[in-house]
Amino acid sequence: MRVGLFAVGRLKAGPEKELAARYLDRFAKAGPAIGLEISRVLELAESRASSADTRKREEAAQLEKSLPDAGVLILLDERGKAVDSEAFAKMIGTFRDNGKRDLTLVIGGADGLDPQFHGKADAVICLGKMTWPHQLVRILIAEQLYRAVTILSGHPYHRA
């Protein structure tokens, strides 16, 4: 299964970009053995519209244009369902085992994600009840993708 990570907002060169890249590289090296590979990381510019609702709609439209056909869509949103690392790994493994070819994880912009976009998602999850800047979310989800691979493969990285 090909896994894509889409984000509204760009990571500038620096420690956040390096750390996210390190975890995605680990995922890219360990994932193929269990049928998971990174397909692409897409960064979209934030909308410049004057209202938050319009910005969210415009960003969702840009994201939708880039989604693979018939793929799984997981949104990261502070109002989503909190899942632990094992449940996240199981979710990914289940989609893979059910023959899904593409999975896309989406990180919204500063205003969040358009509510209508939520209706198109297969899952909406959060990384806790706190609000995180997209730079940190990118690191957190990259690490959780790598952790999911280690859980699914029985590697000792995850010590729950």
Order of alpha helices (4+ residues) and beta strands (2+ residues): beta-alpha-beta-alpha-beta-alpha-beta-alpha-beta-alpha
